[in-house]
Amino acid sequence: MRVWRIASAAHTAFDGEGARRYGSRWTPRGLPAVFTSATLSLAALERFVHTDPDLEPVDLVAIDVTIDPDIAIEGVSPADLPSDWRTYPAPPTLQPIGARWLRDGNSAVLSVPSVVIPHERNFILNPRHAQFAALTIGAPEPFIFDPRMRRTRRQS
């Protein structure tokens, strides 16, 4: 399976430092984790909704990660989540899911539904898991959003 991450060229390390410093919907501050998406297009949408257009770096890169079939992937089903799991800001009931998964260390990858497109999946990688080293991380490739995505639509 191949998953994708979009990052600034300065933040291509797969060390989980961003999640450790700031936390996320799925993980509390203090625990390293790396976030990827099932497709490059979903990774782009996730990046798009999480970054202020005025703060988006111009040096974005896309990085693919190959997860071999022998690497276990745990999954979270939307049916097992609270009804407000898609709200913003994220409900505090979600971070314990990722924290438990990271601390238990049963797998290197956790599959979670995307808040942006719930029928698609994001994949959280645990850089402290022994199987993390078996992931194949591709070379960063330049990534540019189509300029039409940031333009303001005129009212009719």
N, C-alpha and C positions, 0 to 999 in steps of 0.2 A: 504494500500500500504506500502511496506517496501522499504526503501532506505538505502544506505550504506556510511560510511565514513571510511577512513583509515588515521590514525594519529600516531605520536609517542606516547608512553605511557605517556610522560610528557605533552602532549597537547590534552588530551581527553575531556576537558571542552567544552561544547557547548555554549560558551559565545560570539563567533564571534570576539574575540580579534585579531586573525591573520589577518582577512580581515580589521578590523578597523585600525590596525597598518600599513598594507602594501597595501591595496586595491587589486583589482583583475581585470580580464577581464570585469566582470559584475558590479563591485561596486567600488566606489572611496574610497580612504583612508579616515578614519574618521567615517565610518559607519560600525557597526558590522553586520556580516553575517556569516552563517555556510554553507559550501558546502558539498553536498552529491550527490550520483549517484544512478541511477535506479537499478543497479546490483552491486554485489561485484566485478565482473570482470571489469566493467567500472570504478569503483572506483580505482581498481588496475592500470588500464591503465592511468587514469588521474594522479595518484600519480607518476607513472613511468615517464611520460613525463614532469612533473613539478619539479622533484627533480634530482639534480646532483648525479650520482651514488656514488661519493666519499663523499657526505654529507648525504646520506640516513642513518637514525638511524637504529640500529639493533633491537630496541624494538618496532616495529610497532604493532598496534592493529587494528582490524576491529570492527566497532560499527554499529549495525543496528538501524534504527529509524522507528517506525511504525507511519504512518500518517493515522488517522482514516478517514473514508469516509465523515464525517461531517465537516472536515477541508477544507476550500476553497483553491484551488490551481489555481493561475493565470498562464498563459502560454505565452511564446514568440515563435512565429513561425519563422522558417528560412526565409520564404517568406517576413516577415516584417523587416528583417535585411539588412543592406547594403551589397553589393556584396563582400566586403573585410572582413566580420566579422570573417573569420577563419585565417586571417593573423597573423603573429608573428613579432614583438610585436602586441598586440591587438590594433585595431583602437580606438581612443578616443571617437568615437560615441557610444560605447557600455556601458560605465560606467554610463551615464545618465539614461539608461534603468533601471538598478538596483537601482540607487539613487532615482529615481522617485518612484519605487515600494516600497522601504524601507520607504521613507518619507510619501507616501500616506497611508501606513498601511492598505490596503484593504484585505490583506491575509497574512497568516504566511508562505506560501510557494510559490516560483516562479519556474516554470519549464522552463528550457532553453535548447536549443540543445547543445550537446557535440561537441566541436571543434574537438576532437579526433575521434569520430564516430558520425557524424551529424544526423544519423537516431536514435540515442539513446539520452536519456535525463539526465541532471543533475538537481538537485533540490536545490535551495538556501533557507535556513531557516532564518527567521527574529526573532532573540532572543528577540526583544523588543515588538513583537506582543502579544496580550493577549492570542491567541490560541496556542502560542508556548509551554505553560505549558501543553497543552493537548497531545503533541507529546510523544510517549513512546520511551525513549532512552534505548537501550539494554546495557548489560554489555560488556566491551571491551574484545575481544578474540584475542589471539596472531595471528599475520599475518606475513608470511614470503614469499617473492618472490622466485620463483623457480630460482636457481642460473644460469640456462641457459639463463635467460632474460638479464643478464648483461654481458655475455661473448661476446667477439669479434669474429665475424665469419671470418674464413680463406677464402682468395681469391682462386678461382679455377683456 
